[in-house]
Amino acid sequence: MTIAQVFREEHGRAVAVLVRAFGDIDLAEECVQEAFATAVARWPVDGVPAAPAGWIITTARHKALDRLRRESVRDDRQAEALRLAESHSGRDPVPEEGPVLDDRLRLIFTCCHPALAPSARVALTLRLLGGLTTAEIARAFLVPEATMAQRLVRAKGKIKAARIPYRVPHDADLPERLRGVLAVVYLVFNEGYTASGGDSLVRDDLCHEAIRLGRLLVELMPDEPEAVGLLALMLLAAARREARTDGDGRLVPLPSQDRARWDAGLVAEGRDLVRACLRRGRPGPYQIQAAIQAVHTDEPTDWAQVVALYDQLLALAPTPVAALNRAVAVAEVEGPSAALALVEPLPLERLHVYHAVRADLLRRLGRFTEAADAYAAAVACTSNAAEVAFLEARRADVTAVGRRTSSRP
Amino acid sequence: MTRYLLSVYQPSTGERPPPERLARIDADLAEIHADLQAKGSWVFAGGLAGPSTATVVRAQDDEVLLTDGPFLEGKEYLGGLAVVEAEDLDEALGWARRFAEATTLPIEVQPFL
């Protein structure tokens, strides 16, 4: 195991344990950072320890205690923190099970607290649980590094001053708070997957990190079917990631994708999870979306089943985007005319996918001029190079066909 | 324990609720105040007279300058406040939620230093 792997896997655990022990996020972050720096110097010489995570946590804890001892000489508050930490550490020699898992869960709920701005929740989760650097998070979300740094400082300041608690919410609040956590993880995934712009390597990282967090939530809260549903949804989408673009980076729509390029392992795991969570009989939006993705991995796609699943989804979470996706499935079952009637009234003029779907339905209805206009509207709504290229090519096609048909006598 | 200020923001324009609705709000607030005291979270709570009753005092050089009216003119004004002791933000937000439900007005929650 390399230090980089240990870092990615164990950073969140180490920070979580130290936040509980010392009650200070900044101190926890800095000491875990220092522990990894020590590892970089020592492990190549001494060899990787048998329990790398335990080594990191112990080293970070010692660094934190040293720092508090030094600072307690001149500061009563630090002395108080030191007393608290020492009373903990006496009976708490780097636990590897139960309580450690709880620490990471506590940290996720703190990072995703609804009193923090949504953008800060995402940034804190990636920083503290994922160990991404401020620069990496800034690049992924296309904001200047100074802006992201300020966002993180402000969020950590609010956690401290307003005393946002470091614990798993009470049962009564848990369903709503868990929905918030799942939303943050899904947002990280989508930012990596649908790529509104930016560096592709960082975007791969975001997808991996979201799936890692999804796995962690399932491991920590195995009785929450929506957590399982979200993981399945991300795995099934990630399975098709490679096949979404061709060798030249052009987008390939689902029906024309080469199924041999799908990741069979991820497809199988995702389908198993969908079956497992739906068996519990507590369906939710993520489970149903995952089920839809699972149907798409069948050959051929059972479109009537997809429409039925979207009906269920809309009953639970009526959003215009879900209605748009349902219309795409309706086009396959009842034809483009029925679908277009469903699409037209949706309030999604700012979404490129809305215009792209409309354009495709108009093209299938032989209304080429209107289709070309709709493709142009779609292009105007996205900055993603692969999507622009795809939409422009489609627009050129319908324009050419339109000219041929209209010049016919 | 941390102290939190819960501020009730009231729109400057719009109609006053009918008397029976106001009586209901008063009864709900009295119940929250009693619960705050029972839980040991009570510090202070009360409603304020309207912004037209406010006076601003400024010390300039050796003189004191008085002006009529509120310091900030806005679409909303501070209609009332509560100061509560709470273990953490979640507990303070729980009280704020009850005030928001009773008054149907937005409540701002802010910790004291």
Interface residues (C-beta under 8 A of the other chain):
Chain A: H113 A115 A161 A162 R163 I164 P165 P169 D173
Chain B: T2 E87 D88 L89 D90 L93 V109 Q110 P111 L113
